[in-house]
Amino acid sequence: MSRSAFRSTRRQLLGTGLTALIGGTGAACVLAAAEPAPKIITKAIPSTGERLPAIGLGTDAFYRSEQAAIRAEIERMVELGGTVVDTSSDYGDSEALIGEALAATGLRGRLFLATKLTAGGGLFGMGVGGEASFHRSLQRLRTDRVDLLQVHNLDGTDTLLPLMQRWKQAGQTRYIGVTVSVGWQHDAIARTMRRYPLDFIQVDYSIDDRDAERVIFPTALERGVAVLVNLPLGRASLISRARGKALPPWAAELAISSWSQFFLKYVISHPAVTCAIPGSTKVVHLQDNQLAAREPLPDAAARGRMERYWASL
């Protein structure tokens, strides 16, 4: 599915319910304003105990035309209590647009900023890899340090991780990790966790893609490694498949009012998961996603019920 098709599908699914929850008018909003706001779900980073809001913002190869949208999303996410922004050196203009937004808003100190690099520069890294890539990332992000630096798709772990450990000691990154986004790399990232002292990994996981539960999550729990989840909406396939389907009648018990929240709450309710980073370029989508980081968090029984309901559709 194209990015434009995904956005259209999300708009159709959000409907009017989200408007009432995040800024509409009328009795529903007045009633909601009188009630205490649900507590934000946070998860601990095992290596330090620092807690992160359980829903962040993932990025893509952003276009210059999306500059205003990126700034608006970051501002709104912070207002809603989110902090995690994940990007990469090879996501086109993504780092530069985020850096410009942070400079314009002064919000750098309120974000948990993560980026990635490879040894060779990657497909869109213009051949700039390793140390040069990291220095370029700092310049583009307009910061002197990142919160998390990751080896993208395990490209150059043996070369980069020793360098990243030195940068961590020097205060240029607070945490280090590695990422994958395809199932055939899952065994390799599990081996990397056993070989290196990592703070984070990033992996693909959703209600329709649960392979990470097989070996990655048990290893992360055993080794004390935080887990960022990319593709929690299944490359938009889940949103497309949910079109026209009714949420279960018990969804409100879990403070779920949209399919996006259903999918995201399922992901962050796994004990190994620290934060999910769905991508978006529209504030309305970001707001819907951020509502998934509100209590309650589904327990094991609720997770099973969610799996069975989704499989029945």
Backbone as CSV, one residue per row, in Angstrom:
resi,resn,N_x,N_y,N_z,CA_x,CA_y,CA_z,C_x,C_y,C_z
1,MET,0.836,-1.191,0.000,0.000,0.000,0.000,0.876,1.248,0.000
2,SER,0.501,2.249,-0.822,1.272,3.480,-0.871,1.041,4.309,0.373
3,ARG,1.956,5.260,0.600,1.799,6.130,1.762,0.502,6.912,1.663
4,SER,0.146,7.407,0.472,-1.077,8.190,0.328,-2.312,7.347,0.584
5,ALA,-2.296,6.076,0.139,-3.436,5.194,0.383,-3.600,4.909,1.861
6,PHE,-2.476,4.733,2.548,-2.514,4.486,3.993,-3.146,5.664,4.718
7,ARG,-2.737,6.871,4.345,-3.279,8.051,5.005,-4.777,8.159,4.780
8,SER,-5.250,7.865,3.546,-6.666,7.925,3.250,-7.433,6.930,4.101
9,THR,-6.898,5.717,4.226,-7.547,4.689,5.031,-7.643,5.126,6.482
10,ARG,-6.559,5.685,7.026,-6.574,6.150,8.411,-7.652,7.210,8.611
11,ARG,-7.787,8.135,7.668,-8.794,9.196,7.815,-10.198,8.614,7.872
12,GLN,-10.463,7.596,7.031,-11.779,6.987,7.016,-12.077,6.266,8.317
13,LEU,-11.072,5.612,8.882,-11.276,4.833,10.090,-11.423,5.699,11.333
14,LEU,-10.798,6.854,11.351,-10.859,7.684,12.553,-12.275,8.183,12.818
15,GLY,-12.971,8.569,11.758,-14.352,8.980,11.903,-14.526,10.135,12.873
16,THR,-15.682,10.144,13.517,-15.995,11.243,14.420,-15.589,10.988,15.849
17,GLY,-15.343,9.749,16.224,-15.025,9.435,17.617,-13.794,10.144,18.104
18,LEU,-12.751,10.216,17.280,-11.514,10.863,17.697,-11.727,12.352,17.919
19,THR,-12.600,12.968,17.098,-12.854,14.395,17.259,-13.384,14.694,18.656
20,ALA,-14.271,13.836,19.133,-14.826,14.040,20.468,-13.783,13.888,21.544
21,LEU,-12.824,13.000,21.315,-11.822,12.721,22.340,-10.730,13.779,22.398
22,ILE,-10.414,14.426,21.271,-9.215,15.257,21.255,-9.462,16.690,20.826
23,GLY,-10.669,17.141,20.889,-10.813,18.568,20.590,-12.113,18.944,19.939
24,GLY,-13.073,18.030,19.879,-14.365,18.380,19.330,-15.139,19.224,20.312
25,THR,-16.391,19.535,19.948,-17.223,20.343,20.823,-18.464,19.569,21.173
26,GLY,-19.231,20.082,22.127,-20.482,19.447,22.490,-20.393,18.743,23.825
27,ALA,-21.499,18.051,24.158,-21.637,17.447,25.479,-20.561,16.429,25.771
28,ALA,-20.188,15.631,24.765,-19.185,14.588,24.998,-17.885,15.201,25.481
29,CYS,-17.490,16.336,24.886,-16.239,16.970,25.286,-16.341,17.594,26.666
30,VAL,-17.482,18.215,26.958,-17.661,18.817,28.264,-17.580,17.759,29.345
31,LEU,-18.218,16.608,29.076,-18.193,15.508,30.031,-16.778,15.007,30.229
32,ALA,-16.038,14.838,29.096,-14.667,14.336,29.200,-13.787,15.307,29.977
33,ALA,-14.019,16.598,29.810,-13.181,17.584,30.479,-13.362,17.535,31.995
34,ALA,-14.540,17.077,32.444,-14.811,17.037,33.871,-14.173,15.829,34.547
35,GLU,-13.722,14.861,33.754,-13.143,13.648,34.295,-11.619,13.750,34.291
36,PRO,-10.947,13.121,35.263,-9.481,13.153,35.266,-8.919,12.442,34.039
37,ALA,-7.853,12.988,33.490,-7.240,12.385,32.303,-6.618,11.044,32.669
38,PRO,-6.799,10.023,31.819,-6.174,8.729,32.099,-4.658,8.863,32.178
39,LYS,-4.048,8.076,33.035,-2.613,8.124,33.227,-1.883,7.578,32.000
40,ILE,-0.771,8.230,31.648,0.032,7.774,30.520,0.769,6.494,30.898
41,ILE,0.769,5.536,29.986,1.492,4.284,30.188,2.966,4.518,29.895
42,THR,3.814,4.216,30.842,5.260,4.306,30.633,5.888,2.947,30.888
43,LYS,7.046,2.725,30.271,7.798,1.485,30.436,9.240,1.831,30.783
44,ALA,9.874,0.973,31.578,11.245,1.222,32.033,12.267,0.704,31.027
45,ILE,13.349,1.460,30.844,14.525,0.981,30.115,15.310,0.106,31.093
46,PRO,15.461,-1.179,30.812,16.056,-2.074,31.809,17.451,-1.670,32.288
47,SER,18.278,-1.112,31.406,19.670,-0.841,31.791,19.805,0.321,32.766
48,THR,18.777,1.183,32.861,18.880,2.344,33.755,17.661,2.556,34.644
49,GLY,16.521,2.026,34.251,15.292,2.299,34.980,14.562,3.542,34.503
50,GLU,15.164,4.329,33.616,14.483,5.499,33.048,13.204,5.038,32.354
51,ARG,12.130,5.791,32.533,10.845,5.401,31.965,10.509,6.246,30.736
52,LEU,9.941,5.577,29.735,9.533,6.235,28.505,8.039,6.052,28.286
53,PRO,7.351,7.082,27.767,5.972,6.866,27.325,5.941,5.748,26.282
54,ALA,4.909,4.922,26.343,4.912,3.675,25.572,4.593,3.847,24.089
55,ILE,4.182,5.045,23.663,3.955,5.318,22.239,4.794,6.524,21.838
56,GLY,5.589,6.355,20.783,6.389,7.447,20.253,6.011,7.732,18.814
57,LEU,6.967,8.256,18.068,6.754,8.631,16.665,7.883,8.071,15.820
58,GLY,7.543,7.217,14.874,8.508,6.738,13.898,8.486,7.618,12.667
59,THR,9.611,7.691,11.973,9.683,8.539,10.789,10.059,7.728,9.564
60,ASP,9.909,8.377,8.427,10.176,7.764,7.129,11.060,8.729,6.359
61,ALA,11.209,8.475,5.065,11.965,9.389,4.222,11.091,10.602,3.923
62,PHE,11.084,11.559,4.842,10.209,12.710,4.726,10.602,13.599,3.551
63,TYR,9.574,14.290,3.031,9.776,15.228,1.953,9.791,16.651,2.508
64,ARG,10.455,17.557,1.782,10.508,18.951,2.206,9.110,19.555,2.353
65,SER,8.189,19.093,1.536,6.827,19.606,1.599,6.134,19.267,2.915
66,GLU,6.706,18.342,3.680,6.095,17.909,4.942,6.706,18.622,6.162
67,GLN,7.510,19.646,5.928,8.201,20.329,7.019,7.240,20.844,8.085
68,ALA,6.180,21.527,7.665,5.225,22.079,8.627,4.504,20.971,9.381
69,ALA,4.193,19.894,8.684,3.494,18.784,9.324,4.351,18.123,10.386
70,ILE,5.642,17.960,10.107,6.541,17.335,11.077,6.648,18.197,12.326
71,ARG,6.787,19.485,12.130,6.858,20.378,13.299,5.571,20.290,14.117
72,ALA,4.427,20.313,13.441,3.148,20.260,14.155,2.997,18.950,14.920
73,GLU,3.444,17.848,14.325,3.343,16.553,15.007,4.211,16.507,16.262
74,ILE,5.429,16.995,16.148,6.325,16.961,17.308,5.765,17.827,18.428
75,GLU,5.278,19.007,18.092,4.701,19.884,19.114,3.506,19.214,19.790
76,ARG,2.637,18.601,19.002,1.438,17.982,19.572,1.787,16.744,20.389
77,MET,2.756,15.983,19.941,3.144,14.798,20.699,3.637,15.173,22.091
78,VAL,4.453,16.215,22.169,4.952,16.669,23.471,3.792,17.145,24.343
79,GLU,2.843,17.858,23.761,1.671,18.293,24.517,0.903,17.119,25.103
80,LEU,0.866,16.013,24.374,0.130,14.831,24.807,0.952,13.922,25.713
81,GLY,2.219,14.276,25.964,3.050,13.509,26.877,4.010,12.543,26.225
82,GLY,4.040,12.482,24.901,4.990,11.612,24.211,6.377,12.230,24.156
83,THR,7.386,11.393,24.029,8.766,11.904,23.976,9.621,11.261,22.896
84,VAL,9.345,10.044,22.486,10.272,9.281,21.641,10.069,9.612,20.169
85,VAL,11.132,10.055,19.509,11.140,10.271,18.061,12.290,9.447,17.490
86,ASP,11.976,8.587,16.546,12.973,7.700,15.948,13.134,8.025,14.471
87,THR,14.373,8.233,14.044,14.655,8.532,12.648,15.896,7.762,12.213
88,SER,16.503,8.160,11.097,17.683,7.460,10.600,18.464,8.350,9.649
89,SER,19.757,8.083,9.564,20.611,8.839,8.659,20.245,8.627,7.200
90,ASP,19.579,7.507,6.899,19.251,7.229,5.497,17.762,7.365,5.194
91,TYR,17.060,8.190,5.994,15.649,8.479,5.723,15.507,9.820,5.009
92,GLY,16.188,9.976,3.911,16.042,11.196,3.132,16.316,12.451,3.942
93,ASP,15.347,13.379,3.976,15.504,14.640,4.704,14.985,14.558,6.140
94,SER,14.676,13.359,6.602,14.044,13.212,7.911,14.827,13.879,9.029
95,GLU,16.114,13.563,9.169,16.903,14.150,10.250,16.927,15.669,10.163
96,ALA,17.118,16.195,8.966,17.199,17.644,8.807,15.878,18.321,9.170
97,LEU,14.756,17.735,8.757,13.454,18.321,9.059,13.165,18.269,10.556
98,ILE,13.552,17.175,11.195,13.367,17.081,12.644,14.247,18.106,13.346
99,GLY,15.494,18.217,12.904,16.392,19.196,13.505,15.873,20.608,13.373
100,GLU,15.321,20.950,12.223,14.752,22.282,12.015,13.557,22.508,12.934
101,ALA,12.738,21.459,13.101,11.580,21.576,13.983,12.009,21.783,15.432
102,LEU,13.042,21.077,15.853,13.519,21.207,17.226,14.119,22.587,17.462
103,ALA,14.835,23.095,16.469,15.418,24.427,16.610,14.340,25.497,16.685
104,ALA,13.276,25.311,15.913,12.211,26.310,15.879,11.341,26.283,17.128
105,THR,11.181,25.112,17.721,10.261,24.968,18.853,10.960,24.967,20.206
106,GLY,12.267,24.712,20.223,12.986,24.618,21.481,12.639,23.384,22.291
107,LEU,12.197,22.332,21.621,11.725,21.144,22.327,12.769,20.034,22.459
108,ARG,14.003,20.279,22.044,14.996,19.192,22.092,15.102,18.563,23.476
109,GLY,15.106,19.366,24.506,15.289,18.846,25.851,14.136,18.017,26.364
110,ARG,13.005,18.046,25.676,11.829,17.288,26.111,11.619,16.016,25.314
111,LEU,12.537,15.740,24.386,12.395,14.559,23.532,13.452,13.514,23.838
112,PHE,13.079,12.271,23.603,14.018,11.153,23.581,14.290,10.900,22.099
113,LEU,15.447,11.358,21.625,15.750,11.396,20.194,16.638,10.217,19.804
114,ALA,16.142,9.409,18.876,16.862,8.221,18.420,17.126,8.315,16.921
115,THR,18.329,7.898,16.511,18.625,7.807,15.088,19.458,6.553,14.829
116,LYS,19.778,6.341,13.558,20.456,5.104,13.162,21.572,5.435,12.171
117,LEU,22.497,4.500,12.046,23.559,4.612,11.046,23.971,3.228,10.601
118,THR,24.707,3.165,9.524,25.254,1.910,9.019,26.745,2.100,8.763
119,ALA,27.415,0.981,8.530,28.850,1.064,8.253,29.116,1.638,6.866
120,GLY,28.250,1.267,5.900,28.521,1.658,4.523,27.720,2.811,3.988
121,GLY,26.762,3.306,4.737,25.993,4.453,4.263,24.584,4.134,3.846
122,GLY,24.273,2.852,3.602,22.907,2.465,3.276,22.461,2.955,1.922
123,LEU,21.239,2.537,1.558,20.703,2.847,0.235,20.534,4.343,0.020
124,PHE,20.021,5.059,1.048,19.778,6.494,0.913,20.757,7.315,1.751
125,GLY,21.784,6.673,2.280,22.758,7.389,3.087,23.819,8.072,2.272
126,MET,23.690,8.015,0.964,24.613,8.670,0.030,26.053,8.242,0.273
127,GLY,26.221,6.976,0.695,27.553,6.430,0.869,28.281,6.921,2.099
128,VAL,27.602,7.677,2.958,28.233,8.190,4.175,27.886,7.247,5.317
129,GLY,28.898,6.560,5.833,28.667,5.612,6.908,29.584,5.868,8.077
130,GLY,29.415,5.046,9.126,30.310,5.088,10.265,30.361,6.431,10.968
131,GLU,31.554,6.840,11.387,31.731,8.057,12.172,31.274,9.294,11.421
132,ALA,31.557,9.359,10.116,31.124,10.518,9.327,29.604,10.632,9.323
133,SER,28.937,9.481,9.252,27.481,9.479,9.264,26.945,10.017,10.587
134,PHE,27.560,9.602,11.693,27.089,10.060,13.001,27.287,11.568,13.161
135,HIS,28.427,12.070,12.758,28.661,13.512,12.848,27.668,14.286,11.980
136,ARG,27.366,13.760,10.811,26.368,14.402,9.948,24.992,14.384,10.610
137,SER,24.657,13.272,11.267,23.371,13.187,11.958,23.262,14.244,13.049
138,LEU,24.316,14.422,13.831,24.289,15.437,14.881,24.090,16.826,14.287
139,GLN,24.751,17.089,13.168,24.608,18.395,12.523,23.186,18.594,12.021
140,ARG,22.655,17.576,11.361,21.312,17.705,10.791,20.237,17.802,11.873
141,LEU,20.437,17.071,12.972,19.488,17.106,14.077,19.676,18.329,14.973
142,ARG,20.766,19.083,14.730,21.067,20.308,15.466,21.182,20.041,16.977
143,THR,21.974,19.051,17.290,22.173,18.677,18.678,23.603,18.185,18.854
144,ASP,24.070,18.159,20.095,25.418,17.651,20.346,25.401,16.214,20.848
145,ARG,24.193,15.654,20.993,24.094,14.256,21.398,22.715,13.725,21.037
146,VAL,22.618,12.429,20.918,21.324,11.778,20.762,21.074,10.923,21.999
147,ASP,19.835,10.550,22.193,19.517,9.696,23.332,19.765,8.229,23.009
148,LEU,19.562,7.865,21.761,19.766,6.475,21.339,20.359,6.453,19.936
149,LEU,21.464,5.725,19.786,22.095,5.520,18.483,22.048,4.035,18.174
150,GLN,21.556,3.698,16.955,21.323,2.305,16.597,22.005,1.930,15.287
151,VAL,22.488,0.703,15.206,22.973,0.155,13.941,21.753,-0.274,13.141
152,HIS,21.585,0.316,11.978,20.397,0.083,11.166,20.474,-1.263,10.458
153,ASN,19.476,-2.108,10.695,19.370,-3.414,10.029,20.637,-4.255,10.175
154,LEU,21.305,-4.126,11.323,22.507,-4.923,11.631,23.624,-4.712,10.617
155,ASP,23.606,-3.582,9.926,24.590,-3.322,8.877,25.866,-2.754,9.488
156,GLY,26.799,-3.640,9.851,28.088,-3.208,10.365,28.195,-3.269,11.875
157,THR,27.497,-4.214,12.510,27.504,-4.260,13.977,28.913,-4.439,14.543
158,ASP,29.689,-5.338,13.980,31.026,-5.596,14.529,31.933,-4.375,14.410
159,THR,31.753,-3.600,13.352,32.554,-2.390,13.156,32.045,-1.230,14.007
160,LEU,30.730,-1.072,14.053,30.152,0.127,14.651,29.976,0.060,16.157
161,LEU,29.606,-1.083,16.702,29.301,-1.121,18.132,30.488,-0.731,19.020
162,PRO,31.726,-1.128,18.717,32.843,-0.618,19.533,32.971,0.905,19.465
163,LEU,32.747,1.490,18.276,32.760,2.947,18.144,31.637,3.574,18.952
164,MET,30.460,2.987,18.883,29.295,3.523,19.570,29.474,3.458,21.091
165,GLN,30.147,2.438,21.572,30.430,2.356,23.003,31.332,3.510,23.444
166,ARG,32.301,3.881,22.582,33.168,5.020,22.906,32.374,6.329,22.866
167,TRP,31.496,6.479,21.889,30.666,7.682,21.819,29.733,7.764,23.033
168,LYS,29.278,6.622,23.492,28.446,6.602,24.694,29.248,7.070,25.906
169,GLN,30.460,6.588,26.040,31.318,7.005,27.153,31.628,8.497,27.084
170,ALA,31.705,9.036,25.870,32.002,10.454,25.676,30.765,11.345,25.827
171,GLY,29.597,10.742,26.019,28.372,11.504,26.210,27.688,11.936,24.935
172,GLN,28.089,11.391,23.787,27.455,11.770,22.530,26.187,10.976,22.251
173,THR,26.017,9.866,22.941,24.757,9.135,22.933,24.570,8.530,24.319
174,ARG,23.336,8.489,24.776,23.092,7.929,26.111,22.896,6.415,26.066
175,TYR,22.350,5.934,24.951,22.087,4.502,24.804,22.513,4.048,23.416
176,ILE,22.800,2.746,23.285,23.143,2.176,21.978,22.300,0.931,21.733
177,GLY,22.109,0.627,20.445,21.302,-0.529,20.097,21.443,-0.912,18.643
178,VAL,20.624,-1.867,18.223,20.606,-2.344,16.842,19.154,-2.529,16.416
179,THR,18.922,-2.533,15.111,17.555,-2.650,14.611,17.452,-3.694,13.510
180,VAL,16.231,-4.233,13.368,15.828,-5.030,12.208,14.369,-4.690,11.919
181,SER,13.907,-5.068,10.740,12.492,-4.849,10.412,11.915,-5.969,9.562
182,VAL,12.633,-7.089,9.473,12.161,-8.242,8.704,12.435,-9.519,9.491
183,GLY,11.543,-10.492,9.341,11.616,-11.698,10.137,12.873,-12.521,9.959
184,TRP,13.458,-12.507,8.759,14.619,-13.369,8.543,15.845,-12.895,9.321
185,GLN,15.785,-11.691,9.906,16.895,-11.191,10.717,16.688,-11.414,12.223
186,HIS,15.590,-12.021,12.605,15.281,-12.154,14.021,16.299,-13.010,14.776
187,ASP,16.690,-14.118,14.210,17.687,-14.953,14.895,19.011,-14.202,15.033
188,ALA,19.358,-13.413,14.011,20.620,-12.667,14.049,20.599,-11.593,15.134
189,ILE,19.466,-10.920,15.322,19.435,-9.878,16.354,19.455,-10.508,17.742
190,ALA,18.885,-11.701,17.880,18.966,-12.411,19.159,20.417,-12.775,19.473
191,ARG,21.162,-13.213,18.460,22.586,-13.532,18.683,23.369,-12.266,19.044
192,THR,23.014,-11.142,18.410,23.710,-9.882,18.701,23.468,-9.447,20.141
193,MET,22.260,-9.651,20.636,21.983,-9.311,22.039,22.849,-10.124,22.996
194,ARG,23.110,-11.378,22.635,23.923,-12.230,23.506,25.401,-11.883,23.421
195,ARG,25.807,-11.267,22.315,27.229,-10.997,22.088,27.651,-9.633,22.607
196,TYR,26.764,-8.633,22.541,27.135,-7.257,22.878,26.280,-6.724,24.031
197,PRO,26.821,-5.790,24.818,26.045,-5.150,25.887,25.176,-4.030,25.325
198,LEU,23.986,-4.352,24.867,23.090,-3.399,24.243,22.096,-2.834,25.250
199,ASP,21.713,-1.580,25.031,20.631,-0.983,25.814,19.280,-1.211,25.151
200,PHE,19.264,-1.183,23.814,18.021,-1.263,23.047,18.180,-2.205,21.861
201,ILE,17.046,-2.767,21.450,16.907,-3.297,20.102,15.628,-2.697,19.519
202,GLN,15.511,-2.770,18.207,14.290,-2.355,17.528,13.899,-3.462,16.566
203,VAL,12.613,-3.840,16.578,12.173,-5.003,15.817,10.736,-4.805,15.343
204,ASP,10.380,-5.489,14.254,9.018,-5.465,13.754,8.140,-6.410,14.574
205,TYR,6.947,-5.911,14.951,6.026,-6.715,15.753,4.635,-6.104,15.665
206,SER,3.643,-6.953,15.488,2.254,-6.507,15.466,1.370,-7.697,15.793
207,ILE,0.068,-7.461,15.903,-0.852,-8.556,16.211,-0.879,-9.591,15.099
208,ASP,-0.488,-9.193,13.889,-0.427,-10.119,12.754,0.985,-10.624,12.474
209,ASP,1.960,-10.137,13.201,3.369,-10.498,12.977,4.020,-10.704,14.340
210,ARG,3.841,-11.914,14.898,4.252,-12.163,16.271,5.509,-13.032,16.359
211,ASP,6.279,-13.094,15.294,7.486,-13.931,15.314,8.482,-13.472,16.374
212,ALA,8.500,-12.173,16.677,9.440,-11.668,17.682,9.239,-12.335,19.036
213,GLU,8.039,-12.840,19.292,7.776,-13.511,20.566,8.548,-14.826,20.694
214,ARG,8.986,-15.367,19.561,9.605,-16.693,19.561,10.969,-16.686,20.236
215,VAL,11.846,-15.784,19.839,13.206,-15.788,20.392,13.685,-14.404,20.813
216,ILE,13.208,-13.350,20.142,13.720,-12.008,20.432,13.260,-11.519,21.799
217,PHE,11.970,-11.572,22.053,11.470,-11.049,23.323,12.003,-11.824,24.529
218,PRO,12.034,-13.156,24.483,12.627,-13.864,25.620,14.084,-13.489,25.860
219,THR,14.845,-13.297,24.783,16.247,-12.916,24.924,16.373,-11.505,25.483
220,ALA,15.515,-10.592,25.023,15.549,-9.216,25.531,15.238,-9.178,27.023
221,LEU,14.266,-9.953,27.445,13.931,-9.997,28.871,15.073,-10.604,29.678
222,GLU,15.678,-11.642,29.141,16.793,-12.298,29.835,17.995,-11.378,29.948
223,ARG,18.287,-10.633,28.885,19.486,-9.792,28.839,19.247,-8.379,29.361
224,GLY,18.011,-8.034,29.667,17.723,-6.687,30.152,17.874,-5.628,29.081
225,VAL,17.298,-5.873,27.901,17.405,-4.958,26.764,16.027,-4.364,26.470
226,ALA,15.968,-3.044,26.315,14.720,-2.379,25.956,14.362,-2.684,24.506
227,VAL,13.064,-2.665,24.212,12.582,-3.009,22.873,11.729,-1.881,22.304
228,LEU,12.177,-1.305,21.183,11.338,-0.427,20.372,10.683,-1.280,19.299
229,VAL,9.416,-1.031,19.022,8.695,-1.798,18.006,8.399,-0.917,16.807
230,ASN,8.963,-1.304,15.657,8.586,-0.659,14.408,7.501,-1.494,13.717
231,LEU,6.800,-0.884,12.804,5.721,-1.526,12.045,4.624,-2.114,12.933
232,PRO,4.229,-1.410,14.018,3.181,-1.966,14.880,1.813,-2.017,14.215
233,LEU,1.666,-1.287,13.101,0.423,-1.334,12.327,0.589,-2.182,11.070
234,GLY,1.684,-2.959,11.013,1.859,-3.938,9.944,1.994,-3.370,8.563
235,ARG,2.853,-2.335,8.390,3.029,-1.703,7.074,1.680,-1.262,6.498
236,ALA,0.795,-0.806,7.362,-0.547,-0.319,7.013,-1.527,-1.421,6.668
237,SER,-1.094,-2.671,6.623,-2.003,-3.758,6.250,-3.105,-3.943,7.284
238,LEU,-2.816,-3.711,8.552,-3.831,-3.888,9.583,-4.928,-2.832,9.453
239,ILE,-4.528,-1.592,9.202,-5.510,-0.524,9.022,-6.409,-0.824,7.837
240,SER,-5.826,-1.309,6.748,-6.614,-1.632,5.558,-7.587,-2.774,5.837
241,ARG,-7.103,-3.799,6.512,-7.953,-4.964,6.791,-9.079,-4.617,7.763
242,ALA,-8.860,-3.649,8.640,-9.863,-3.285,9.637,-10.979,-2.411,9.073
243,ARG,-10.797,-1.907,7.880,-11.779,-0.987,7.319,-13.166,-1.638,7.307
244,GLY,-14.141,-0.941,7.857,-15.512,-1.435,7.860,-15.819,-2.445,8.945
245,LYS,-14.812,-2.846,9.722,-15.021,-3.830,10.787,-15.316,-3.106,12.109
246,ALA,-16.152,-3.706,12.913,-16.499,-3.118,14.203,-15.497,-3.525,15.265
247,LEU,-15.148,-2.576,16.129,-14.353,-2.916,17.300,-15.157,-3.844,18.198
248,PRO,-14.501,-4.667,18.998,-15.244,-5.536,19.913,-16.017,-4.700,20.929
249,PRO,-17.145,-5.204,21.405,-17.950,-4.422,22.354,-17.238,-4.125,23.665
250,TRP,-16.208,-4.904,23.981,-15.468,-4.700,25.232,-14.259,-3.779,25.054
251,ALA,-14.092,-3.201,23.863,-12.923,-2.332,23.621,-12.898,-1.149,24.587
252,ALA,-14.070,-0.614,24.918,-14.114,0.545,25.804,-13.551,0.228,27.185
253,GLU,-13.608,-1.034,27.592,-13.043,-1.418,28.888,-11.534,-1.189,28.918
254,LEU,-10.915,-1.212,27.744,-9.479,-0.990,27.619,-9.165,0.420,27.136
255,ALA,-10.165,1.308,27.176,-10.017,2.694,26.708,-9.576,2.734,25.254
256,ILE,-10.146,1.856,24.444,-9.844,1.783,23.008,-11.037,2.324,22.235
257,SER,-10.789,3.307,21.380,-11.866,3.896,20.588,-11.582,3.872,19.092
258,SER,-10.476,3.256,18.664,-10.163,3.140,17.235,-9.345,1.878,17.014
259,TRP,-9.292,1.447,15.778,-8.502,0.258,15.474,-7.011,0.506,15.684
260,SER,-6.548,1.699,15.390,-5.141,1.996,15.629,-4.797,1.795,17.102
261,GLN,-5.660,2.278,17.981,-5.425,2.093,19.410,-5.480,0.621,19.800
262,PHE,-6.369,-0.128,19.191,-6.453,-1.568,19.439,-5.127,-2.247,19.120
263,PHE,-4.605,-1.965,17.927,-3.348,-2.601,17.502,-2.171,-2.151,18.367
264,LEU,-2.119,-0.864,18.679,-0.985,-0.350,19.450,-1.028,-0.813,20.901
265,LYS,-2.209,-0.834,21.500,-2.299,-1.311,22.885,-1.893,-2.778,22.977
266,TYR,-2.245,-3.542,21.957,-1.816,-4.943,21.955,-0.288,-5.018,21.974
267,VAL,0.367,-4.246,21.136,1.827,-4.288,21.022,2.493,-3.883,22.335
268,ILE,2.097,-2.753,22.900,2.803,-2.260,24.086,2.460,-3.053,25.338
269,SER,1.433,-3.904,25.265,1.086,-4.702,26.442,1.980,-5.921,26.606
270,HIS,2.812,-6.235,25.617,3.751,-7.344,25.811,4.809,-6.912,26.831
271,PRO,5.122,-7.755,27.805,6.070,-7.359,28.859,7.452,-6.970,28.357
272,ALA,7.864,-7.461,27.198,9.195,-7.140,26.688,9.249,-5.794,25.985
273,VAL,8.115,-5.269,25.556,8.077,-4.061,24.725,8.171,-2.815,25.594
274,THR,9.075,-1.917,25.201,9.253,-0.651,25.906,8.447,0.465,25.256
275,CYS,8.473,0.537,23.933,7.803,1.635,23.233,7.540,1.225,21.794
276,ALA,6.348,1.547,21.287,6.017,1.366,19.878,6.156,2.701,19.172
277,ILE,6.633,2.674,17.932,6.895,3.921,17.206,6.171,3.923,15.855
278,PRO,4.835,4.029,15.871,4.101,4.119,14.610,4.465,5.389,13.868
279,GLY,4.514,5.295,12.557,4.815,6.460,11.750,3.551,7.215,11.384
280,SER,3.673,8.518,11.236,2.562,9.338,10.754,3.108,10.682,10.299
281,THR,2.347,11.340,9.442,2.706,12.696,9.024,1.514,13.632,9.160
282,LYS,0.509,13.215,9.907,-0.667,14.046,10.152,-0.954,14.067,11.642
283,VAL,-1.258,15.240,12.153,-1.510,15.395,13.582,-2.686,14.531,14.028
284,VAL,-3.724,14.427,13.204,-4.891,13.635,13.606,-4.514,12.178,13.822
285,HIS,-3.609,11.651,13.002,-3.157,10.272,13.176,-2.292,10.145,14.416
286,LEU,-1.394,11.113,14.622,-0.549,11.079,15.799,-1.392,11.118,17.071
287,GLN,-2.408,11.961,17.107,-3.263,12.049,18.285,-3.967,10.727,18.551
288,ASP,-4.471,10.104,17.522,-5.128,8.807,17.672,-4.141,7.790,18.235
289,ASN,-2.932,7.770,17.676,-1.912,6.830,18.157,-1.546,7.093,19.616
290,GLN,-1.392,8.370,19.974,-0.980,8.702,21.328,-2.020,8.289,22.372
291,LEU,-3.284,8.253,21.987,-4.319,7.825,22.923,-4.154,6.363,23.333
292,ALA,-3.413,5.596,22.554,-3.146,4.199,22.936,-2.226,4.114,24.144
293,ALA,-1.525,5.195,24.457,-0.609,5.200,25.599,-1.308,5.686,26.865
294,ARG,-2.587,5.404,26.975,-3.357,5.748,28.163,-3.827,4.469,28.839
295,GLU,-3.747,4.458,30.171,-4.197,3.281,30.907,-5.692,3.040,30.655
296,PRO,-6.123,1.743,30.752,-5.379,0.583,31.261,-4.556,-0.113,30.181
297,LEU,-3.590,-0.903,30.645,-2.788,-1.729,29.761,-3.373,-3.145,29.770
298,PRO,-3.640,-3.725,28.609,-4.202,-5.083,28.585,-3.308,-6.092,29.306
299,ASP,-3.932,-6.967,30.101,-3.174,-8.044,30.739,-3.147,-9.262,29.817
300,ALA,-2.584,-10.358,30.280,-2.431,-11.550,29.435,-3.781,-12.061,28.943
301,ALA,-4.791,-12.037,29.813,-6.111,-12.509,29.403,-6.698,-11.604,28.330
302,ALA,-6.535,-10.290,28.498,-7.056,-9.351,27.503,-6.320,-9.495,26.179
303,ARG,-5.013,-9.728,26.242,-4.249,-9.940,25.005,-4.790,-11.152,24.239
304,GLY,-5.066,-12.215,24.945,-5.616,-13.390,24.291,-6.968,-13.108,23.660
305,ARG,-7.798,-12.337,24.356,-9.109,-11.985,23.812,-8.955,-11.123,22.566
306,MET,-7.979,-10.208,22.574,-7.734,-9.376,21.391,-7.294,-10.227,20.210
307,GLU,-6.407,-11.176,20.450,-5.941,-12.070,19.382,-7.100,-12.859,18.788
308,ARG,-7.944,-13.409,19.646,-9.055,-14.228,19.162,-10.065,-13.407,18.383
309,TYR,-10.335,-12.180,18.851,-11.300,-11.337,18.132,-10.756,-10.972,16.755
310,TRP,-9.504,-10.560,16.706,-8.924,-10.171,15.422,-8.881,-11.355,14.458
311,ALA,-8.566,-12.545,14.942,-8.519,-13.735,14.086,-9.893,-14.115,13.560
312,SER,-10.943,-13.699,14.276,-12.298,-14.088,13.872,-12.857,-13.211,12.764
313,LEU,-12.231,-12.089,12.492,-12.758,-11.158,11.494,-12.420,-11.592,10.072
